[in-house]
């Protein structure tokens, strides 16, 4: 089976969240997802701390959620199994838990 590794450039906007993950071992993020975008990327961080993310997959059969988990896994350098959508699996507004 051929395993395709996706690569997303690291994003400087998330440095505070990465530091918090290292310090605490677990973080909870509020995320606003735009599924079906042209490319997958971290777009911005809103004033309330919500992370806006574009996902280049449609929100059907979990495709967008899977790509979101891959992006966050690579960005935070943790296994995909350490990322859990705890709220909003079927919504563009999500709460995500990341553990080391």
DSSP file (Angstrom, degrees, kcal/mol; ACC not computed):
  #  RESIDUE AA STRUCTURE BP1 BP2  ACC     N-H-->O    O-->H-N    N-H-->O    O-->H-N    TCO  KAPPA ALPHA  PHI   PSI    X-CA   Y-CA   Z-CA
    1    1 A X              0   0    0      0, 0.0     2,-0.5     0, 0.0     0, 0.0   0.000 360.0 360.0 360.0 129.5    0.0    0.0    0.0
    2    2 A X        -     0   0    0      2,-0.0     2,-0.6     1,-0.0     0, 0.0  -0.705 360.0-154.3 -84.6 123.4    1.4    3.4   -1.0
    3    3 A X        -     0   0    0     -2,-0.5     2,-0.6     2,-0.0    -1,-0.0  -0.880   4.8-152.0-102.4 120.7    1.3    5.9    1.8
    4    4 A X        -     0   0    0     -2,-0.6     2,-0.6     0, 0.0    -2,-0.0  -0.818   5.8-152.3 -94.8 122.5    1.2    9.5    0.6
    5    5 A X        -     0   0    0     -2,-0.6     2,-0.3     2,-0.0    -2,-0.0  -0.832   9.7-149.2 -93.7 122.5    2.7   12.0    3.1
    6    6 A X        -     0   0    0     -2,-0.6     2,-0.5     2,-0.0     0, 0.0  -0.642   7.2-152.8 -87.3 148.9    1.2   15.5    2.9
    7    7 A X        -     0   0    0     -2,-0.3     2,-0.4     2,-0.0    64,-0.1  -0.987  13.4-179.7-126.6 126.5    3.4   18.5    3.6
    8    8 A X        -     0   0    0     -2,-0.5     3,-0.1    63,-0.1    33,-0.1  -0.988  35.0-112.6-120.1 131.3    2.1   21.8    4.9
    9    9 A X        -     0   0    0     -2,-0.4    66,-0.0     1,-0.1    65,-0.0  -0.346  42.2-100.2 -60.9 141.8    4.5   24.6    5.6
   10   10 A X        -     0   0    0      1,-0.1     2,-0.5    64,-0.0    -1,-0.1  -0.313  34.9-135.6 -64.4 146.3    4.8   25.4    9.3
   11   11 A X    >   -     0   0    0      1,-0.1     3,-1.2    64,-0.1    -1,-0.1  -0.923   9.8-157.1-114.2 122.2    2.8   28.4   10.4
   12   12 A X  G >  S+     0   0    0     -2,-0.5     3,-1.6     1,-0.2     4,-0.2   0.720  86.4  75.8 -67.4 -22.7    4.3   31.1   12.7
   13   13 A X  G 3  S+     0   0    0      1,-0.3     3,-0.4     2,-0.1    -1,-0.2   0.752  92.2  54.5 -61.8 -23.1    0.8   32.2   13.9
   14   14 A X  G <> S+     0   0    0     -3,-1.2     4,-2.4     1,-0.2    -1,-0.3   0.312  71.5 108.1 -96.6   9.3    0.5   29.1   16.1
   15   15 A X  H <> S+     0   0    0     -3,-1.6     4,-2.3     1,-0.2    -1,-0.2   0.870  78.8  51.4 -57.2 -40.6    3.7   29.5   18.1
   16   16 A X  H  > S+     0   0    0     -3,-0.4     4,-2.1    -4,-0.2    -1,-0.2   0.898 111.4  47.9 -64.2 -39.4    1.9   30.5   21.3
   17   17 A X  H  > S+     0   0    0     -3,-0.2     4,-2.2    -4,-0.2    -2,-0.2   0.884 110.7  51.4 -68.0 -37.9   -0.3   27.4   21.0
   18   18 A X  H  X S+     0   0    0     -4,-2.4     4,-2.1     2,-0.2    -2,-0.2   0.902 110.1  49.1 -64.7 -40.8    2.7   25.1   20.4
   19   19 A X  H  X S+     0   0    0     -4,-2.3     4,-2.4    -5,-0.2    -2,-0.2   0.907 109.9  51.4 -64.7 -41.6    4.4   26.5   23.5
   20   20 A X  H  X S+     0   0    0     -4,-2.1     4,-3.0     2,-0.2     5,-0.4   0.889 108.1  52.7 -61.8 -39.7    1.3   25.9   25.5
   21   21 A X  H  X S+     0   0    0     -4,-2.2     4,-2.4     1,-0.2    -1,-0.2   0.913 110.7  47.1 -62.3 -43.2    1.1   22.3   24.3
   22   22 A X  H  < S+     0   0    0     -4,-2.1    -2,-0.2     1,-0.2    -1,-0.2   0.903 116.9  43.7 -64.4 -40.6    4.7   21.8   25.4
   23   23 A X  H  < S+     0   0    0     -4,-2.4    -2,-0.2    -5,-0.1    -1,-0.2   0.912 128.9  23.9 -71.3 -43.8    4.1   23.4   28.8
   24   24 A X  H  < S-     0   0    0     -4,-3.0    -3,-0.2    -5,-0.2    -2,-0.2   0.701  90.0-133.3-100.4 -23.4    0.8   21.7   29.6
   25   25 A X  S  < S+     0   0    0     -4,-2.4    75,-2.3    -5,-0.4     2,-0.3   0.151  84.8  52.4  89.2 -20.5    0.8   18.5   27.5
   26   26 A X  E     -A   99   0A   0     -6,-0.3     2,-0.3    73,-0.2    73,-0.2  -0.993  61.3-178.4-147.6 139.5   -2.7   19.2   26.3
   27   27 A X  E     -A   98   0A   0     71,-2.5    71,-2.7    -2,-0.3     2,-0.5  -0.962  17.3-144.1-134.9 157.1   -4.5   22.1   24.6
   28   28 A X  E     -A   97   0A   0     -2,-0.3     2,-0.4    69,-0.2    69,-0.2  -0.988  20.8-166.3-120.8 127.9   -8.0   22.8   23.4
   29   29 A X  E     -A   96   0A   0     67,-3.2    67,-2.8    -2,-0.5     2,-0.5  -0.891  18.4-141.0-116.7 142.7   -8.4   24.9   20.3
   30   30 A X  E     -A   95   0A   0     -2,-0.4    21,-2.8    19,-0.3     2,-0.4  -0.902  30.9-173.3 -95.9 129.0  -11.5   26.6   18.8
   31   31 A X  E     -Ab  94  51A   0     63,-2.8    63,-3.2    -2,-0.5     2,-0.5  -0.973  22.6-159.3-130.1 138.6  -11.4   26.2   15.0
   32   32 A X  E     -Ab  93  52A   0     19,-2.7    21,-2.6    -2,-0.4     2,-0.4  -0.979  22.7-159.3-114.7 116.3  -13.5   27.7   12.2
   33   33 A X  E     - b   0  53A   0     59,-2.9     2,-0.7    -2,-0.5    21,-0.2  -0.811  17.3-162.2-105.4 134.3  -13.1   25.5    9.1
   34   34 A X  E >   - b   0  54A   0     19,-2.7    21,-2.6    -2,-0.4     3,-0.7  -0.880  22.4-163.3-109.5  95.5  -13.9   26.6    5.5
   35   35 A X  E 3   + b   0  55A   0     -2,-0.7    23,-0.2     1,-0.2    21,-0.2  -0.474  68.1  36.4 -79.0 150.7  -14.2   23.2    3.7
   36   36 A X  T 3  S+     0   0    0     21,-1.8    20,-0.2    19,-1.1    -1,-0.2   0.652  82.9 150.8  82.4  17.4  -14.0   23.1   -0.1
   37   37 A X    <   -     0   0    0     18,-2.4    -1,-0.2    -3,-0.7     3,-0.1  -0.204  60.5-107.3 -73.9 170.3  -11.4   25.8   -0.2
   38   38 A X  S    S+     0   0    0      1,-0.1     2,-0.3    18,-0.0    -1,-0.1   0.862  98.2   6.4 -67.0 -37.2   -8.7   26.1   -3.0
   39   39 A X  S    S-     0   0    0      2,-0.1     2,-0.6    16,-0.1    -1,-0.1  -0.959  77.5-107.6-144.5 161.4   -5.9   25.0   -0.7
   40   40 A X        +     0   0    0     -2,-0.3     2,-0.3    15,-0.2    15,-0.2  -0.819  59.5 129.8 -93.6 120.8   -5.4   23.7    2.8
   41   41 A X  E     -C   54   0A   0     13,-2.0    13,-2.8    -2,-0.6     2,-0.7  -0.987  63.4-100.9-164.3 157.1   -3.9   26.3    5.1
   42   42 A X  E     -C   53   0A   0     -2,-0.3    11,-0.2    11,-0.2   -29,-0.1  -0.790  39.0-174.9 -83.3 120.2   -4.1   28.1    8.4
   43   43 A X  E     -     0   0A   0      9,-2.5     2,-0.3    -2,-0.7    10,-0.2   0.923  47.0 -41.1 -90.3 -49.5   -5.6   31.4    7.4
   44   44 A X  E     -C   52   0A   0      8,-1.3     8,-3.1   -31,-0.0     2,-0.5  -0.979  43.2-112.4-167.9 171.8   -5.7   33.6   10.5
   45   45 A X  E     -C   51   0A   0     -2,-0.3     6,-0.2     6,-0.2     5,-0.1  -0.992  33.8-138.7-120.6 124.1   -6.3   33.7   14.3
   46   46 A X    >   -     0   0    0      4,-3.1     3,-2.2    -2,-0.5    -2,-0.0  -0.264  29.6-100.5 -76.4 166.5   -9.4   35.8   15.3
   47   47 A X  T 3  S+     0   0    0      1,-0.3    -1,-0.1     2,-0.1    -2,-0.0   0.772 123.5  55.6 -61.3 -26.3   -9.3   38.1   18.4
   48   48 A X  T 3  S-     0   0    0      2,-0.1    -1,-0.3     1,-0.0     3,-0.1   0.394 124.1-103.2 -86.5   5.2  -11.1   35.5   20.5
   49   49 A X  S <  S+     0   0    0     -3,-2.2   -19,-0.3     1,-0.3     2,-0.2   0.361  72.1 146.8  92.0  -4.9   -8.3   33.0   19.7
   50   50 A X        -     0   0    0    -21,-0.1    -4,-3.1    -5,-0.1     2,-0.6  -0.456  43.9-136.2 -66.1 133.9  -10.4   31.0   17.1
   51   51 A X  E     -bC  31  45A   0    -21,-2.8   -19,-2.7    -6,-0.2     2,-0.5  -0.830  10.3-147.5 -95.9 122.8   -8.1   29.6   14.4
   52   52 A X  E     -bC  32  44A   0     -8,-3.1    -9,-2.5    -2,-0.6    -8,-1.3  -0.797  21.7-177.8 -91.2 126.9   -9.5   30.0   10.8
   53   53 A X  E     -bC  33  42A   0    -21,-2.6   -19,-2.7    -2,-0.5     2,-0.4  -0.989  20.4-146.9-131.2 130.9   -8.5   27.1    8.6
   54   54 A X  E     -bC  34  41A   0    -13,-2.8   -13,-2.0    -2,-0.4     2,-0.4  -0.814  16.6-163.8 -91.5 134.6   -9.1   26.5    4.9
   55   55 A X  E     -b   35   0A   0    -21,-2.6   -18,-2.4    -2,-0.4   -19,-1.1  -0.984  16.4-148.1-123.8 127.4   -9.5   22.8    3.9
   56   56 A X  S    S+     0   0    0     -2,-0.4     2,-0.3   -20,-0.2   -16,-0.1  -0.130  73.7  81.7 -88.5  39.0   -9.3   21.7    0.3
   57   57 A X  S    S-     0   0    0     -2,-0.5   -21,-1.8   -18,-0.1   -20,-0.3  -0.971  82.6-109.9-135.6 152.9  -11.7   18.8    0.8
   58   58 A X        -     0   0    0     -2,-0.3     2,-2.1   -23,-0.2     6,-0.8  -0.515  33.7-110.4 -80.4 151.9  -15.5   18.8    0.8
   59   59 A X  S    S+     0   0    0      4,-0.2     2,-0.4    -2,-0.2    -1,-0.1  -0.381  77.4 114.9 -82.8  64.6  -17.3   18.1    4.1
   60   60 A X  S >  S-     0   0    0     -2,-2.1     3,-1.9     1,-0.1     4,-0.1  -0.997  78.3  -1.2-134.5 140.7  -18.6   14.7    3.2
   61   61 A X  T 3  S-     0   0    0     -2,-0.4    -1,-0.1     1,-0.3    -2,-0.1   0.766 123.3 -66.4  55.3  29.7  -17.8   11.3    4.7
   62   62 A X  T 3> S+     0   0    0     27,-0.1     4,-2.6     1,-0.1    -1,-0.3   0.556  99.4 131.9  76.1   8.1  -15.3   12.9    7.0
   63   63 A X  H <> S+     0   0    0     -3,-1.9     4,-2.0     1,-0.2    -4,-0.2   0.916  74.1  43.9 -61.5 -45.4  -12.9   14.0    4.3
   64   64 A X  H  > S+     0   0    0     -6,-0.8     4,-2.3     2,-0.2    -1,-0.2   0.907 114.1  50.4 -67.6 -41.3  -12.5   17.6    5.5
   65   65 A X  H  > S+     0   0    0      2,-0.2     4,-2.3     1,-0.2    -2,-0.2   0.903 109.6  51.6 -62.8 -40.6  -12.1   16.5    9.1
   66   66 A X  H  X S+     0   0    0     -4,-2.6     4,-2.1     2,-0.2    -1,-0.2   0.920 111.3  46.4 -62.2 -43.9   -9.5   13.9    8.2
   67   67 A X  H  X S+     0   0    0     -4,-2.0     4,-2.6     2,-0.2    -1,-0.2   0.875 110.1  54.5 -67.8 -36.1   -7.5   16.5    6.3
   68   68 A X  H  X S+     0   0    0     -4,-2.3     4,-2.5     2,-0.2     5,-0.2   0.920 108.8  48.4 -60.2 -44.2   -7.9   19.0    9.2
   69   69 A X  H  X S+     0   0    0     -4,-2.3     4,-2.4     2,-0.2    -2,-0.2   0.889 111.0  50.4 -64.9 -39.7   -6.4   16.3   11.6
   70   70 A X  H  X S+     0   0    0     -4,-2.1     4,-2.4     2,-0.2     5,-0.2   0.938 111.1  49.0 -62.6 -46.6   -3.5   15.7    9.2
   71   71 A X  H  X S+     0   0    0     -4,-2.6     4,-2.5     1,-0.2    -2,-0.2   0.942 114.7  43.6 -58.6 -49.4   -2.8   19.4    9.0
   72   72 A X  H  X S+     0   0    0     -4,-2.5     4,-2.7     1,-0.2    -1,-0.2   0.862 111.1  55.7 -66.6 -35.4   -2.8   19.9   12.8
   73   73 A X  H  X>S+     0   0    0     -4,-2.4     5,-1.8    -5,-0.2     4,-0.7   0.921 113.3  40.5 -61.3 -44.8   -0.8   16.7   13.3
   74   74 A X  H  <5S+     0   0    0     -4,-2.4    -2,-0.2     3,-0.2    -1,-0.2   0.887 116.0  50.8 -71.6 -38.8    2.0   18.0   11.0
   75   75 A X  H  <5S+     0   0    0     -4,-2.5    -2,-0.2    -5,-0.2    -1,-0.2   0.913 120.4  33.3 -66.0 -43.5    1.8   21.6   12.4
   76   76 A X  H  <5S-     0   0    0     -4,-2.7    -1,-0.2    -5,-0.2    -2,-0.2   0.444 105.5-126.9 -94.1  -1.0    2.0   20.5   16.1
   77   77 A X  T  <5 +     0   0    0     -4,-0.7     2,-0.3     1,-0.2    -3,-0.2   0.919  65.8 125.2  55.2  51.0    4.3   17.5   15.3
   78   78 A X      < -     0   0    0     -5,-1.8    -1,-0.2    -6,-0.2    -2,-0.1  -0.921  68.4 -89.5-130.1 157.9    2.1   15.0   17.1
   79   79 A X    >   -     0   0    0     -2,-0.3     3,-1.9     1,-0.1     4,-0.1  -0.331  35.5-117.5 -63.8 151.1    0.5   11.7   15.9
   80   80 A X  G >  S+     0   0    0      1,-0.3     3,-1.7     2,-0.2    -1,-0.1   0.828 114.3  65.5 -57.9 -32.3   -2.9   11.9   14.3
   81   81 A X  G 3  S+     0   0    0      1,-0.3    -1,-0.3     3,-0.0    -2,-0.0   0.685  92.5  63.0 -64.8 -17.5   -4.2    9.7   17.2
   82   82 A X  G <  S+     0   0    0     -3,-1.9    17,-2.1    17,-0.1     2,-0.5   0.338  90.3  80.5 -89.3   6.4   -3.4   12.6   19.6
   83   83 A X  E <   +D   98   0A   0     -3,-1.7     2,-0.4    15,-0.2    15,-0.2  -0.962  58.1 178.2-118.6 127.3   -5.9   14.9   17.9
   84   84 A X  E     -D   97   0A   0     13,-2.6    13,-2.9    -2,-0.5     2,-1.0  -0.991  29.1-139.7-133.1 130.6   -9.6   14.7   18.7
   85   85 A X  E     +D   96   0A   0     -2,-0.4    11,-0.2    11,-0.2     4,-0.1  -0.791  26.8 175.8 -83.8 106.7  -12.5   16.7   17.5
   86   86 A X  E     +     0   0A   0      9,-1.9     2,-0.3    -2,-1.0    10,-0.2   0.689  65.2  17.0 -91.9 -18.3  -14.5   17.0   20.8
   87   87 A X  E    S+D   95   0A   0      8,-1.5     8,-2.4    -3,-0.1    -1,-0.3  -0.982 115.0  29.3-148.5 141.9  -17.2   19.3   19.4
   88   88 A X    >   +     0   0    0     -2,-0.3     3,-2.0     6,-0.2    -2,-0.1   0.768  52.8 153.5  89.7  26.9  -18.4   20.2   16.0
   89   89 A X  T 3  S+     0   0    0      1,-0.3   -24,-0.1    -4,-0.1   -27,-0.1   0.811  86.4  34.5 -57.9 -28.7  -17.6   17.1   13.9
   90   90 A X  T 3  S+     0   0    0      3,-0.1     2,-0.3   -25,-0.0    -1,-0.3   0.051 113.9  73.1-113.1  24.5  -20.5   18.0   11.6
   91   91 A X  S <  S-     0   0    0     -3,-2.0   -58,-0.1     2,-0.1    -4,-0.0  -0.887  79.4-125.3-133.3 160.9  -20.1   21.8   11.8
   92   92 A X  S    S+     0   0    0     -2,-0.3   -59,-2.9   -60,-0.1     2,-0.6   0.731  99.7  73.2 -78.4 -21.5  -17.6   24.4   10.6
   93   93 A X  E    S+A   32   0A   0    -61,-0.2     2,-0.3   -63,-0.0   -61,-0.2  -0.847  72.3 173.0 -93.8 120.0  -17.1   25.5   14.2
   94   94 A X  E     -A   31   0A   0    -63,-3.2   -63,-2.8    -2,-0.6     2,-0.5  -0.884  33.2-147.0-129.2 155.3  -15.1   22.9   16.1
   95   95 A X  E     -AD  30  87A   0     -8,-2.4    -9,-1.9    -2,-0.3    -8,-1.5  -0.997  26.7-168.8-118.5 126.0  -13.4   22.4   19.4
   96   96 A X  E     -AD  29  85A   0    -67,-2.8   -67,-3.2    -2,-0.5     2,-0.5  -0.949  13.2-153.1-124.6 134.1  -10.2   20.3   19.1
   97   97 A X  E     -AD  28  84A   0    -13,-2.9   -13,-2.6    -2,-0.4     2,-0.4  -0.904  12.1-170.7-105.5 129.8   -8.1   18.7   21.8
   98   98 A X  E     -AD  27  83A   0    -71,-2.7   -71,-2.5    -2,-0.5     2,-0.3  -0.985   3.8-174.7-122.6 130.5   -4.4   18.1   21.1
   99   99 A X  E      A   26   0A   0    -17,-2.1   -73,-0.2    -2,-0.4   -17,-0.1  -0.873 360.0 360.0-120.0 153.7   -2.2   16.0   23.4
  100  100 A X              0   0    0    -75,-2.3   -21,-0.1    -2,-0.3   -74,-0.1   0.465 360.0 360.0 -78.8 360.0    1.5   15.3   23.3
